[in-house]
Every structure is written in C-alpha cells, then in structure tokens.
Amino acid sequence: MTNEEFQKIVLEELKSLKEGQRSLEKGQISLEEGQREIKKELKAITEQTADLTEFRQETNTKLDTIIEENEILKELIGKHEVDIRRLQRRIV
C-alpha cells in the first residue's frame, strides 16, 4: 500500500467520523430540546398538582363542615319530632 492510498483511506475514515459526529451532535440537540419540553411539562404538572391538592383540602374541609351540620340538623329534626308528638298527645 502506498502512502497516498493510506492517506486516502485515512481521509475517508476521517470524513465518516465527522459525519457520525455531526449526526450525534444533531441527536444531542434534539435530546436537549426534548428535555426542555419535558421540564416545562413537569413544571406545569407540578403546579396543577399543587392546585388540585389545595382544592382537595378545601373540598374536604367543606365536606367535613357539611357532615357536621347535617348531624346537627338530624338532632334538631329529632327534637322537633319529639315536640310535635308531645303536642299531638296534648290535643287528643
């Protein structure tokens, strides 16, 4: 193999390596862009999760209040039923 043939082979391999490097760099850029998009989406999901958690807390608090007030109303209705029956007995 002559020196020129060897240089030609080396240059072809170098060209191939440079093309491969360009391809890898493009892939890396694409991955970095994808990663930025994922970070944006993750931030949005985190914010939505915080909002939903707060909404859930508020809803649970309101539900607890409704349950407590419902129990009070049941007690009042029961007392009123007793009063109504007592009055009905007096009438008879």
Sequence and secondary structure as in RCSB ss.txt:
>XXXX:A:sequence
MTNEEFQKIVLEELKSLKEGQRSLEKGQISLEEGQREIKKELKAITEQTADLTEFRQETNTKLDTIIEENEILKE
LIGKHEVDIRRLQRRIV
>XXXX:A:secstr
  HHHHHHHHHHHHHHHHHHHHHHHHHHHHHHHHHHHHHHHHHHHHHHHHHHHHHHHHHHHHHHHHHHHHHHHHH
HHHHHHHHHHHHHHHH 
